[in-house]
Amino acid sequence: MMNYKIKTYIDTLYQKSINNAQKSIASKLLFFFAFIEAIVFPIPVDPLLAFLVLANKKKLLHLTILCTLGSVAGGIIGWIIGYYVGPSVKYFLVNFSFMTIESFNEVIDAHKKYGSLIVFLGAFTPLPFKIISITSGFFGISLFSFILMSLIGRGLRFVLISLLVSFWGDK
């Protein structure tokens, strides 16, 4: 008897969630959370994207593009933060930690050498994108390169999530 009540409650909650996910505010919230997640928000936007695609498969492309653009726009803000706050962080790391100026410069050189690849990998993999966006500005990755690799990496990631949910989400 108790299991039936729990199942009924979960089914009702699921149906209400699907109905709310089909409202116009849901896509606005997706953009907002994708934007904030790329700067400071600790929870990835992927589950929200998956749920919204599951609720409305006809909007798969719209939701995926919206999520990608929100994430990249937030990443640009993260890049700007890293670019302008970076010098003070460098001073703190070199003067108050184990890091020497030589080792710090080696890290900068490595980031510059593989910067675009690091941005792409950070945008595509489950690494926190906020860390990638802020450190990209901090280490001087060109903003154009950052935007391009973010669009490709985040776009591929969100397309993959959307397609997987669209084809196999109901199961």
Summary of the structure (lengths in Angstrom):
residues: 171
radius of gyration: 19.7
end to end distance: 25.6
largest distance: 68.3
contacts: 536
relative contact order: 0.14
helix: 84%
strand: 0%
